[in-house]
Amino acid sequence: MPTVEMERRQVMVIGAGPSGAIAAALLKRKGHDVLMIERQHFPRFSIGESLLSHCLDFVEEAGMLEAVNAAGFQRKNGAAFAWGDQYSAFDFGDTFTNGKPTTFQVQRADFDKLLADQAELQGVDVRYGEAIVSADFSLPKPQLDVLREDGSQYRVEADFVLDASGYGRVLPRLLDLEAPSNFPVRQAVFTHVEDCIDSPAFDREKILITTHPTQRDIWFWTIPFSNGRCSVGVVAAAEHFEGRTENLDDCLRGFIAETPSLAGVLNNAVWDTPARTIGGYSANVKTLHGPGFALLGNAAEFLDPVFSSGVTIAMRSASMAAGVLHRQLQGESVDWQTEFAEPLKRGVNTFRCYVEGWYAGTFQDVIFYQGGTAEIRRMISSILAGYAWDERNPFVSEPKRRLRMISDLCAQDPT
Ligand SMILES: Cc1cc2nc3c(=O)[nH]c(=O)nc-3n(C[C@H](O)[C@H](O)[C@H](O)COP(=O)(O)OP(=O)(O)OC[C@H]3O[C@@H](n4cnc5c(N)ncnc54)[C@H](O)[C@@H]3O)c2cc1C
């Protein structure tokens, strides 16, 4: 038997996306030894380009805000929604929770590279082009096998493993932790265009979410970047793609052509990049932690893209896990369930309630309702800005009841 090359480390992070980079940097800043292994080479394409205000709180905590501010990304100050001739805009500067008034819309290839580089600058050991291929958690300390691009392998023994592998879902697959999502299978088709938008009414500082005129569970994102380009995508349940062309560019443009307000916005766009697709992305797990590991970001649960909450949840999970793990590594006794999984889930479940309401149409009614008070709009705006863990906000502490109350009000007063 050939001897296996063995390395001993304190913390191992799988994946260098937003959750991995933030967790790795936070732990390094607290004085721990951190190895982060990434399968791909950066910059690499990733979807998820519209950020929420709350995610910048974690970028700041990880000492990366200055670099992100200086990178020239498109500033974002809110979210706008359009359906037929209805339009409703929410301002992140006017929220119930006193958070950051602006955030960014980012090309993820650049953003993720910047975060990973910042983590490396802070002393995290980052390795690209290497993939975790197996894991053994039955030993006193976890051991993981890493495959290099030249086909060679080595083993890492770590005190603790944070799985930030996103859609790779490394530990959920290897440890049989996968659980089905409650959401139906949906698919997104998207591209980047030279947008050439000349409409003065179009606000480049907001994501535009447009609902299909007749099928309200089909929606589009338009995410402007600072270089005159836009990310454009459609999201629909799998059955809405049946009978449509398999050519992704034609499929996307077909959906847009059915939606006059969006077709108007993109009238002059130059479609210069082949469309891509991703489907069945909603996922869940049986547990967020176990002896020697915790799951971060999309490696744990992914809900739905509609409120751009993915990167914020990923970074929030990274920050919370880094805090608990730091205390554990210092010899304190910690409870991952009550200090990490349960509080994290509370905010995720708030988003879940509004995602369900979005597809049922009730939350869309609330969004377009113009008769509510300014205070109610501020509470909703707060959630859209990512502050879904602030239990002082009644729309966070009792989302189902509040959503029902307001949608009943909208039904009685359809102004
Ligand atoms: C259609 C769509 C639109 C979206 N839009 C938005 C949006 O506008 N805003 C938003 O906030 N979120 C959005 N999201 C969600 C967002 O993409 C994710 O939530 C976010 O990228 C999660 O970050 P992460 O760090 O958990 O994982 P990722 O960003 O996926 O990073 C995981 C990393 O792990 C690496 N990896 C995987 N397997 C291995 C392995 N075996 N070994 C080593 N490395 C590995 C991968 O290469 C990758 O770099 C969207 C999602 C979808 C599907």
The ligand as an ORCA input file, in Angstrom:
! r2SCAN-3c Opt
* xyz 0 1
  C     -30.919     31.371    -10.861
  C     -30.275     31.859     -9.607
  C     -30.151     33.228     -9.387
  C     -29.594     33.691     -8.182
  N     -29.529     35.042     -7.954
  C     -29.047     35.489     -6.777
  C     -28.928     36.882     -6.518
  O     -29.283     37.738     -7.335
  N     -28.400     37.266     -5.327
  C     -27.985     36.353     -4.379
  O     -27.548     36.755     -3.295
  N     -28.039     35.039     -4.625
  C     -28.552     34.589     -5.786
  N     -28.561     33.247     -6.034
  C     -27.996     32.334     -5.026
  C     -26.468     32.322     -5.058
  O     -26.042     31.843     -6.315
  C     -25.932     31.398     -3.960
  O     -26.760     31.448     -2.833
  C     -24.508     31.742     -3.516
  O     -23.618     31.700     -4.597
  C     -24.074     30.749     -2.418
  O     -22.742     30.979     -2.068
  P     -21.869     29.795     -1.474
  O     -20.615     30.392     -0.978
  O     -22.678     29.002     -0.508
  O     -21.617     28.801     -2.707
  P     -20.944     29.060     -4.152
  O     -20.964     30.479     -4.485
  O     -21.650     28.112     -5.064
  O     -19.442     28.597     -3.970
  C     -19.110     27.228     -3.750
  C     -17.701     26.950     -4.226
  O     -17.359     25.613     -3.836
  C     -16.590     25.012     -4.877
  N     -16.680     23.543     -4.790
  C     -17.733     22.756     -5.132
  N     -17.423     21.456     -4.952
  C     -16.148     21.399     -4.468
  C     -15.288     20.348     -4.086
  N     -15.622     19.060     -4.194
  N     -14.045     20.672     -3.613
  C     -13.652     21.981     -3.525
  N     -14.442     23.011     -3.909
  C     -15.673     22.746     -4.350
  C     -17.229     25.561     -6.141
  O     -16.329     25.482     -7.236
  C     -17.562     26.995     -5.742
  O     -16.566     27.924     -6.127
  C     -29.118     32.767     -7.215
  C     -29.228     31.399     -7.452
  C     -29.801     30.937     -8.638
  C     -29.916     29.470     -8.856
*
